[in-house]
Amino acid sequence: MLGQLAEQQPVPGATILSVKGLEVSFDGFKALRNLDFSLAYGELRFLIGPNGAGKTTLLDVICGKVKPSLGHVYFKDSIDLAKHQEHQIAQLGIGRKFQAPSVFSTLTVFENLALSMKQKRGLLSALWAKTTSEQRDRLHQRLAMIGLQHKAKERAGSLSHGEKQWLEIGMLLMQEPDLLLLDEPAAGMTDSETEKTGELLHQIAANQTIIVVEHDMAFVRQFAKTVTVLHEGTVLREGTMQDIQNDEKVAEVYLGRRVERGA
Ligand SMILES: Nc1ncnc2c1ncn2[C@@H]1O[C@H](COP(=O)(O)OP(=O)(O)OP(=O)(O)O)[C@@H](O)[C@H]1O
């Protein structure tokens, strides 16, 4: 059942995720309130907002970590995500990456990717099993995409922070998710790593849909097409970065709250 749903074909321009009237309550405190949000296949959507706006909570609801008290979250039209557990949602095609990179540091870059491949085998058998030529092709494609071909045989622990982040994105991609949820993917990166990360996100968005939670406004300005601004648990504004930058209400909620990089 889960597998069948996950294999539905994407319809270009159609909605992959639809959130309506979402409310999340933590001991009576409404972290999200009456939140509506929708996303089309192939979008690269940036989610911004001041501290405590509800960005992480929204991602937590989408990946099943937090359950809503009201409203609904539909994936690919008919899948009610609130009814599924976190591991089922991952199988349905939603991949989440948290801010800190988590890779197997004593394994090589290639082994980390191979372990993450979508497969029915367990972790250990996946490590020892021979990869097929089709699988090896996929692994090399991903290695090239994340720019780590030359480091395939190096231990992941020896990579720079930025490289570890790309490796983890590559590992997520090996699961072939339709929707990726990324939490501040460029945090702590050098300027050139940040640039490469933005380019990588655009490459990924050619085939998959991405939501990026981001605080770095210079990064958002450079790479975002559509931005959703959250404030006090609901959507304050949505539009192009230019619209958002010229919006008085957005300026007001940000004012004095954060020193922006490159602002
Ligand atoms: N498990 C929890 N229990 C109680 N309150 C929580 C919990 N998780 C989040 N909150 C509260 O919900 C609100 C939204 O938090 P959330 O982490 O989603 O915001 P955010 O926009 O991601 O903020 P930041 O940019 O600082 O990470 C905050 O006031 C936070 O303190």
The ligand as an ORCA input file, in Angstrom:
! r2SCAN-3c Opt
* xyz 0 1
  N       8.610     20.525     21.722
  C       8.240     21.778     22.009
  N       7.635     22.073     23.177
  C       7.246     23.313     23.479
  N       7.386     24.373     22.636
  C       7.997     24.149     21.468
  C       8.444     22.843     21.076
  N       8.991     22.935     19.831
  C       8.885     24.234     19.466
  N       8.302     24.951     20.434
  C       7.992     26.383     20.381
  O       7.251     26.614     19.202
  C       7.644     27.855     18.599
  C       8.100     27.597     17.182
  O       9.340     26.930     17.237
  P      10.154     26.508     15.933
  O      11.390     25.802     16.396
  O       9.265     25.786     15.005
  O      10.515     27.927     15.309
  P      11.575     28.274     14.184
  O      10.912     29.244     13.276
  O      12.130     27.041     13.579
  O      12.682     29.015     15.048
  P      14.285     29.086     14.852
  O      14.513     29.899     13.646
  O      14.734     29.769     16.090
  O      14.787     27.682     14.744
  C       8.717     28.457     19.496
  O       8.109     29.384     20.375
  C       9.250     27.247     20.243
  O       9.744     27.627     21.529
*
